[in-house]
Amino acid sequence: MAYIDGFVIAVPKANRDQFIAHAQRTDEMFIELGAVRIVECWEDDVPDGEHTDFRKAVQATPDEAVAFSWVEWPDKATRDAAMARLRDPANSDPRMDPAQNPIPFDGKRMIFGGFMPVVTVRD
């Protein structure tokens, strides 16, 4: 069964192109490690909520946009193996090196998690 990693990030609006370039480099690596689909989204219609919303979740400022991304894996085992490889210093990849692929957002405000699909609808 598929497994999904989801991410919500506040990105300075001025860093949109850098965000896309950074995502393309890291997404290439996730595909090599077994991901079957990756979607990187830039906010378009993200309303302010009364109690909570995407912007509040990542403490986005007025000069920041919300990016919403997900990585689809064929199963949790493939995802876990990929994450273990990424964390292993012996397998360091320059695409994960901030000196070579600068992170264009504050990673401390990123929210993320792994999810097991319970309903999937396709056209």
CNS distance restraints for C-alpha pairs under 8 A (distance, minus, plus):
assign (resid   1 and name CA) (resid  74 and name CA) 6.48 0.50 0.50
assign (resid   1 and name CA) (resid  75 and name CA) 5.20 0.50 0.50
assign (resid   1 and name CA) (resid  76 and name CA) 7.76 0.50 0.50
assign (resid   1 and name CA) (resid 117 and name CA) 7.99 0.50 0.50
assign (resid   2 and name CA) (resid  72 and name CA) 6.79 0.50 0.50
assign (resid   2 and name CA) (resid  73 and name CA) 5.61 0.50 0.50
assign (resid   2 and name CA) (resid  74 and name CA) 4.55 0.50 0.50
assign (resid   2 and name CA) (resid  75 and name CA) 4.46 0.50 0.50
assign (resid   2 and name CA) (resid  76 and name CA) 7.02 0.50 0.50
assign (resid   2 and name CA) (resid 116 and name CA) 7.02 0.50 0.50
assign (resid   2 and name CA) (resid 117 and name CA) 6.87 0.50 0.50
assign (resid   3 and name CA) (resid  72 and name CA) 5.94 0.50 0.50
assign (resid   3 and name CA) (resid  73 and name CA) 5.09 0.50 0.50
assign (resid   3 and name CA) (resid  74 and name CA) 6.33 0.50 0.50
assign (resid   3 and name CA) (resid  75 and name CA) 5.00 0.50 0.50
assign (resid   3 and name CA) (resid  76 and name CA) 5.30 0.50 0.50
assign (resid   3 and name CA) (resid  79 and name CA) 7.41 0.50 0.50
assign (resid   3 and name CA) (resid 114 and name CA) 7.18 0.50 0.50
assign (resid   3 and name CA) (resid 115 and name CA) 6.02 0.50 0.50
assign (resid   3 and name CA) (resid 116 and name CA) 5.21 0.50 0.50
assign (resid   3 and name CA) (resid 117 and name CA) 6.67 0.50 0.50
assign (resid   4 and name CA) (resid  70 and name CA) 6.60 0.50 0.50
assign (resid   4 and name CA) (resid  71 and name CA) 5.64 0.50 0.50
assign (resid   4 and name CA) (resid  72 and name CA) 4.71 0.50 0.50
assign (resid   4 and name CA) (resid  73 and name CA) 6.14 0.50 0.50
assign (resid   4 and name CA) (resid 114 and name CA) 5.64 0.50 0.50
assign (resid   4 and name CA) (resid 115 and name CA) 5.03 0.50 0.50
assign (resid   4 and name CA) (resid 116 and name CA) 6.39 0.50 0.50
assign (resid   4 and name CA) (resid 117 and name CA) 7.33 0.50 0.50
assign (resid   5 and name CA) (resid  70 and name CA) 5.47 0.50 0.50
assign (resid   5 and name CA) (resid  71 and name CA) 5.15 0.50 0.50
assign (resid   5 and name CA) (resid  72 and name CA) 6.67 0.50 0.50
assign (resid   5 and name CA) (resid 112 and name CA) 7.09 0.50 0.50
assign (resid   5 and name CA) (resid 113 and name CA) 5.64 0.50 0.50
assign (resid   5 and name CA) (resid 114 and name CA) 4.37 0.50 0.50
assign (resid   5 and name CA) (resid 115 and name CA) 6.15 0.50 0.50
assign (resid   6 and name CA) (resid  68 and name CA) 7.62 0.50 0.50
assign (resid   6 and name CA) (resid  69 and name CA) 5.87 0.50 0.50
assign (resid   6 and name CA) (resid  70 and name CA) 4.36 0.50 0.50
assign (resid   6 and name CA) (resid  71 and name CA) 6.60 0.50 0.50
assign (resid   6 and name CA) (resid 112 and name CA) 5.39 0.50 0.50
assign (resid   6 and name CA) (resid 113 and name CA) 5.55 0.50 0.50
assign (resid   6 and name CA) (resid 114 and name CA) 6.36 0.50 0.50
assign (resid   6 and name CA) (resid 115 and name CA) 7.52 0.50 0.50
assign (resid   7 and name CA) (resid  67 and name CA) 7.95 0.50 0.50
assign (resid   7 and name CA) (resid  68 and name CA) 5.76 0.50 0.50
assign (resid   7 and name CA) (resid  69 and name CA) 5.11 0.50 0.50
assign (resid   7 and name CA) (resid  70 and name CA) 6.07 0.50 0.50
assign (resid   7 and name CA) (resid 110 and name CA) 6.86 0.50 0.50
assign (resid   7 and name CA) (resid 111 and name CA) 5.70 0.50 0.50
assign (resid   7 and name CA) (resid 112 and name CA) 4.37 0.50 0.50
assign (resid   7 and name CA) (resid 113 and name CA) 6.92 0.50 0.50
assign (resid   8 and name CA) (resid  54 and name CA) 7.54 0.50 0.50
assign (resid   8 and name CA) (resid  58 and name CA) 7.15 0.50 0.50
assign (resid   8 and name CA) (resid  66 and name CA) 6.85 0.50 0.50
assign (resid   8 and name CA) (resid  67 and name CA) 5.72 0.50 0.50
assign (resid   8 and name CA) (resid  68 and name CA) 4.64 0.50 0.50
assign (resid   8 and name CA) (resid  69 and name CA) 6.51 0.50 0.50
assign (resid   8 and name CA) (resid 110 and name CA) 5.76 0.50 0.50
assign (resid   8 and name CA) (resid 111 and name CA) 5.33 0.50 0.50
assign (resid   8 and name CA) (resid 112 and name CA) 6.48 0.50 0.50
assign (resid   9 and name CA) (resid  58 and name CA) 6.22 0.50 0.50
assign (resid   9 and name CA) (resid  66 and name CA) 5.65 0.50 0.50
assign (resid   9 and name CA) (resid  67 and name CA) 5.12 0.50 0.50
assign (resid   9 and name CA) (resid  68 and name CA) 6.55 0.50 0.50
assign (resid   9 and name CA) (resid 105 and name CA) 7.54 0.50 0.50
assign (resid   9 and name CA) (resid 107 and name CA) 7.59 0.50 0.50
assign (resid   9 and name CA) (resid 109 and name CA) 6.69 0.50 0.50
assign (resid   9 and name CA) (resid 110 and name CA) 4.62 0.50 0.50
assign (resid   9 and name CA) (resid 111 and name CA) 6.66 0.50 0.50
assign (resid  10 and name CA) (resid  55 and name CA) 7.50 0.50 0.50
assign (resid  10 and name CA) (resid  58 and name CA) 5.87 0.50 0.50
assign (resid  10 and name CA) (resid  59 and name CA) 7.28 0.50 0.50
assign (resid  10 and name CA) (resid  60 and name CA) 5.28 0.50 0.50
assign (resid  10 and name CA) (resid  64 and name CA) 5.89 0.50 0.50
assign (resid  10 and name CA) (resid  65 and name CA) 5.67 0.50 0.50
assign (resid  10 and name CA) (resid  66 and name CA) 4.71 0.50 0.50
assign (resid  10 and name CA) (resid  67 and name CA) 6.28 0.50 0.50
assign (resid  10 and name CA) (resid 105 and name CA) 6.66 0.50 0.50
assign (resid  10 and name CA) (resid 106 and name CA) 7.25 0.50 0.50
assign (resid  10 and name CA) (resid 109 and name CA) 7.05 0.50 0.50
assign (resid  10 and name CA) (resid 110 and name CA) 7.01 0.50 0.50
assign (resid  11 and name CA) (resid  15 and name CA) 6.72 0.50 0.50
assign (resid  11 and name CA) (resid  16 and name CA) 7.30 0.50 0.50
assign (resid  11 and name CA) (resid  19 and name CA) 7.58 0.50 0.50
assign (resid  11 and name CA) (resid  60 and name CA) 7.84 0.50 0.50
assign (resid  11 and name CA) (resid  64 and name CA) 5.16 0.50 0.50
assign (resid  11 and name CA) (resid  65 and name CA) 5.30 0.50 0.50
assign (resid  11 and name CA) (resid  66 and name CA) 6.19 0.50 0.50
assign (resid  11 and name CA) (resid  67 and name CA) 6.79 0.50 0.50
assign (resid  11 and name CA) (resid 104 and name CA) 6.91 0.50 0.50
assign (resid  11 and name CA) (resid 105 and name CA) 4.96 0.50 0.50
assign (resid  11 and name CA) (resid 106 and name CA) 7.38 0.50 0.50
assign (resid  12 and name CA) (resid  16 and name CA) 7.12 0.50 0.50
assign (resid  12 and name CA) (resid  63 and name CA) 5.92 0.50 0.50
assign (resid  12 and name CA) (resid  64 and name CA) 4.10 0.50 0.50
assign (resid  12 and name CA) (resid  65 and name CA) 6.15 0.50 0.50
assign (resid  12 and name CA) (resid 104 and name CA) 7.68 0.50 0.50
assign (resid  12 and name CA) (resid 105 and name CA) 6.70 0.50 0.50
assign (resid  13 and name CA) (resid  63 and name CA) 5.92 0.50 0.50
assign (resid  13 and name CA) (resid  64 and name CA) 4.96 0.50 0.50
assign (resid  13 and name CA) (resid  65 and name CA) 5.53 0.50 0.50
assign (resid  15 and name CA) (resid  19 and name CA) 5.97 0.50 0.50
assign (resid  15 and name CA) (resid 104 and name CA) 6.14 0.50 0.50
assign (resid  15 and name CA) (resid 105 and name CA) 7.93 0.50 0.50
assign (resid  16 and name CA) (resid  20 and name CA) 6.33 0.50 0.50
assign (resid  17 and name CA) (resid  21 and name CA) 6.23 0.50 0.50
assign (resid  18 and name CA) (resid  22 and name CA) 5.98 0.50 0.50
assign (resid  18 and name CA) (resid 104 and name CA) 6.14 0.50 0.50
assign (resid  19 and name CA) (resid  23 and name CA) 6.02 0.50 0.50
assign (resid  19 and name CA) (resid 103 and name CA) 7.59 0.50 0.50
assign (resid  19 and name CA) (resid 104 and name CA) 5.71 0.50 0.50
assign (resid  19 and name CA) (resid 105 and name CA) 7.77 0.50 0.50
assign (resid  20 and name CA) (resid  24 and name CA) 6.11 0.50 0.50
assign (resid  21 and name CA) (resid  25 and name CA) 6.42 0.50 0.50
assign (resid  22 and name CA) (resid  26 and name CA) 6.35 0.50 0.50
assign (resid  22 and name CA) (resid 101 and name CA) 6.18 0.50 0.50
assign (resid  22 and name CA) (resid 102 and name CA) 7.10 0.50 0.50
assign (resid  22 and name CA) (resid 103 and name CA) 6.83 0.50 0.50
assign (resid  22 and name CA) (resid 104 and name CA) 7.58 0.50 0.50
assign (resid  23 and name CA) (resid  27 and name CA) 5.62 0.50 0.50
assign (resid  23 and name CA) (resid  40 and name CA) 7.50 0.50 0.50
assign (resid  24 and name CA) (resid  28 and name CA) 6.11 0.50 0.50
assign (resid  25 and name CA) (resid  29 and name CA) 6.84 0.50 0.50
assign (resid  25 and name CA) (resid  95 and name CA) 6.14 0.50 0.50
assign (resid  25 and name CA) (resid 101 and name CA) 7.69 0.50 0.50
assign (resid  26 and name CA) (resid  30 and name CA) 6.47 0.50 0.50
assign (resid  26 and name CA) (resid  95 and name CA) 6.08 0.50 0.50
assign (resid  26 and name CA) (resid  96 and name CA) 6.91 0.50 0.50
assign (resid  27 and name CA) (resid  31 and name CA) 6.27 0.50 0.50
assign (resid  27 and name CA) (resid  38 and name CA) 6.90 0.50 0.50
assign (resid  28 and name CA) (resid  32 and name CA) 6.38 0.50 0.50
assign (resid  29 and name CA) (resid  33 and name CA) 6.29 0.50 0.50
assign (resid  29 and name CA) (resid  95 and name CA) 7.60 0.50 0.50
assign (resid  30 and name CA) (resid  34 and name CA) 6.42 0.50 0.50
assign (resid  30 and name CA) (resid  35 and name CA) 5.50 0.50 0.50
assign (resid  30 and name CA) (resid  82 and name CA) 7.60 0.50 0.50
assign (resid  31 and name CA) (resid  35 and name CA) 4.55 0.50 0.50
assign (resid  31 and name CA) (resid  36 and name CA) 6.38 0.50 0.50
assign (resid  31 and name CA) (resid  37 and name CA) 7.54 0.50 0.50
assign (resid  33 and name CA) (resid  78 and name CA) 7.93 0.50 0.50
assign (resid  33 and name CA) (resid  82 and name CA) 5.50 0.50 0.50
assign (resid  34 and name CA) (resid  73 and name CA) 6.70 0.50 0.50
assign (resid  34 and name CA) (resid  74 and name CA) 7.55 0.50 0.50
assign (resid  34 and name CA) (resid  78 and name CA) 6.44 0.50 0.50
assign (resid  34 and name CA) (resid  79 and name CA) 7.48 0.50 0.50
assign (resid  34 and name CA) (resid  82 and name CA) 7.30 0.50 0.50
assign (resid  35 and name CA) (resid  71 and name CA) 6.63 0.50 0.50
assign (resid  35 and name CA) (resid  72 and name CA) 5.78 0.50 0.50
assign (resid  35 and name CA) (resid  73 and name CA) 4.53 0.50 0.50
assign (resid  35 and name CA) (resid  74 and name CA) 6.84 0.50 0.50
assign (resid  35 and name CA) (resid  78 and name CA) 7.95 0.50 0.50
assign (resid  35 and name CA) (resid  79 and name CA) 7.48 0.50 0.50
assign (resid  36 and name CA) (resid  71 and name CA) 7.75 0.50 0.50
assign (resid  36 and name CA) (resid  72 and name CA) 5.72 0.50 0.50
assign (resid  36 and name CA) (resid  73 and name CA) 5.53 0.50 0.50
assign (resid  36 and name CA) (resid  74 and name CA) 6.50 0.50 0.50
assign (resid  37 and name CA) (resid  71 and name CA) 5.93 0.50 0.50
assign (resid  37 and name CA) (resid  72 and name CA) 5.02 0.50 0.50
assign (resid  37 and name CA) (resid  73 and name CA) 7.16 0.50 0.50
assign (resid  38 and name CA) (resid  69 and name CA) 7.42 0.50 0.50
assign (resid  38 and name CA) (resid  70 and name CA) 5.77 0.50 0.50
assign (resid  38 and name CA) (resid  71 and name CA) 4.47 0.50 0.50
assign (resid  38 and name CA) (resid  72 and name CA) 6.13 0.50 0.50
assign (resid  39 and name CA) (resid  69 and name CA) 5.47 0.50 0.50
assign (resid  39 and name CA) (resid  70 and name CA) 5.48 0.50 0.50
assign (resid  39 and name CA) (resid  71 and name CA) 6.65 0.50 0.50
assign (resid  40 and name CA) (resid  67 and name CA) 7.18 0.50 0.50
assign (resid  40 and name CA) (resid  68 and name CA) 6.28 0.50 0.50
assign (resid  40 and name CA) (resid  69 and name CA) 4.46 0.50 0.50
assign (resid  40 and name CA) (resid  70 and name CA) 6.80 0.50 0.50
assign (resid  41 and name CA) (resid  67 and name CA) 5.48 0.50 0.50
assign (resid  41 and name CA) (resid  68 and name CA) 5.09 0.50 0.50
assign (resid  41 and name CA) (resid  69 and name CA) 5.78 0.50 0.50
assign (resid  42 and name CA) (resid  65 and name CA) 7.11 0.50 0.50
assign (resid  42 and name CA) (resid  66 and name CA) 6.30 0.50 0.50
assign (resid  42 and name CA) (resid  67 and name CA) 4.67 0.50 0.50
assign (resid  42 and name CA) (resid  68 and name CA) 6.58 0.50 0.50
assign (resid  43 and name CA) (resid  65 and name CA) 6.05 0.50 0.50
assign (resid  43 and name CA) (resid  66 and name CA) 5.24 0.50 0.50
assign (resid  43 and name CA) (resid  67 and name CA) 5.89 0.50 0.50
assign (resid  43 and name CA) (resid  68 and name CA) 7.51 0.50 0.50
assign (resid  46 and name CA) (resid  54 and name CA) 7.16 0.50 0.50
assign (resid  46 and name CA) (resid  55 and name CA) 7.73 0.50 0.50
assign (resid  46 and name CA) (resid  66 and name CA) 7.96 0.50 0.50
assign (resid  47 and name CA) (resid  53 and name CA) 7.45 0.50 0.50
assign (resid  48 and name CA) (resid  52 and name CA) 7.75 0.50 0.50
assign (resid  48 and name CA) (resid  53 and name CA) 6.06 0.50 0.50
assign (resid  48 and name CA) (resid  54 and name CA) 7.94 0.50 0.50
assign (resid  48 and name CA) (resid  55 and name CA) 7.17 0.50 0.50
assign (resid  49 and name CA) (resid  53 and name CA) 5.05 0.50 0.50
assign (resid  52 and name CA) (resid  56 and name CA) 6.06 0.50 0.50
assign (resid  52 and name CA) (resid  57 and name CA) 7.05 0.50 0.50
assign (resid  53 and name CA) (resid  57 and name CA) 6.15 0.50 0.50
assign (resid  54 and name CA) (resid  58 and name CA) 6.68 0.50 0.50
assign (resid  54 and name CA) (resid  66 and name CA) 7.14 0.50 0.50
assign (resid  55 and name CA) (resid  59 and name CA) 5.83 0.50 0.50
assign (resid  55 and name CA) (resid  60 and name CA) 5.01 0.50 0.50
assign (resid  55 and name CA) (resid  61 and name CA) 7.90 0.50 0.50
assign (resid  55 and name CA) (resid  66 and name CA) 6.52 0.50 0.50
assign (resid  56 and name CA) (resid  60 and name CA) 6.40 0.50 0.50
assign (resid  57 and name CA) (resid 111 and name CA) 7.73 0.50 0.50
assign (resid  58 and name CA) (resid 109 and name CA) 5.17 0.50 0.50
assign (resid  58 and name CA) (resid 110 and name CA) 6.20 0.50 0.50
assign (resid  58 and name CA) (resid 111 and name CA) 6.94 0.50 0.50
assign (resid  59 and name CA) (resid 109 and name CA) 6.99 0.50 0.50
assign (resid  60 and name CA) (resid  64 and name CA) 5.68 0.50 0.50
assign (resid  60 and name CA) (resid  65 and name CA) 6.99 0.50 0.50
assign (resid  60 and name CA) (resid  66 and name CA) 7.13 0.50 0.50
assign (resid  73 and name CA) (resid  78 and name CA) 6.72 0.50 0.50
assign (resid  73 and name CA) (resid  79 and name CA) 6.02 0.50 0.50
assign (resid  74 and name CA) (resid  78 and name CA) 6.75 0.50 0.50
assign (resid  74 and name CA) (resid  79 and name CA) 7.94 0.50 0.50
assign (resid  75 and name CA) (resid  79 and name CA) 6.59 0.50 0.50
assign (resid  76 and name CA) (resid  80 and name CA) 5.99 0.50 0.50
assign (resid  77 and name CA) (resid  81 and name CA) 6.12 0.50 0.50
assign (resid  78 and name CA) (resid  82 and name CA) 6.18 0.50 0.50
assign (resid  79 and name CA) (resid  83 and name CA) 6.18 0.50 0.50
assign (resid  80 and name CA) (resid  84 and name CA) 6.11 0.50 0.50
assign (resid  81 and name CA) (resid  85 and name CA) 6.21 0.50 0.50
assign (resid  82 and name CA) (resid  86 and name CA) 6.24 0.50 0.50
assign (resid  83 and name CA) (resid  87 and name CA) 6.23 0.50 0.50
assign (resid  84 and name CA) (resid  88 and name CA) 6.24 0.50 0.50
assign (resid  85 and name CA) (resid  91 and name CA) 6.35 0.50 0.50
assign (resid  86 and name CA) (resid  91 and name CA) 6.78 0.50 0.50
assign (resid  86 and name CA) (resid  92 and name CA) 6.82 0.50 0.50
assign (resid  86 and name CA) (resid  93 and name CA) 7.78 0.50 0.50
assign (resid  87 and name CA) (resid  91 and name CA) 7.91 0.50 0.50
assign (resid  87 and name CA) (resid  92 and name CA) 7.86 0.50 0.50
assign (resid  88 and name CA) (resid  92 and name CA) 6.78 0.50 0.50
assign (resid  92 and name CA) (resid  96 and name CA) 7.48 0.50 0.50
assign (resid  93 and name CA) (resid  97 and name CA) 7.00 0.50 0.50
assign (resid  94 and name CA) (resid 100 and name CA) 6.44 0.50 0.50
assign (resid  94 and name CA) (resid 101 and name CA) 7.62 0.50 0.50
assign (resid  95 and name CA) (resid 100 and name CA) 6.66 0.50 0.50
assign (resid  95 and name CA) (resid 101 and name CA) 5.78 0.50 0.50
assign (resid  96 and name CA) (resid 100 and name CA) 7.75 0.50 0.50
assign (resid  96 and name CA) (resid 101 and name CA) 6.57 0.50 0.50
assign (resid  97 and name CA) (resid 101 and name CA) 5.86 0.50 0.50
assign (resid  97 and name CA) (resid 102 and name CA) 7.52 0.50 0.50
assign (resid  98 and name CA) (resid 102 and name CA) 4.40 0.50 0.50
assign (resid  98 and name CA) (resid 103 and name CA) 6.08 0.50 0.50
assign (resid 103 and name CA) (resid 107 and name CA) 7.87 0.50 0.50
assign (resid 106 and name CA) (resid 110 and name CA) 7.19 0.50 0.50
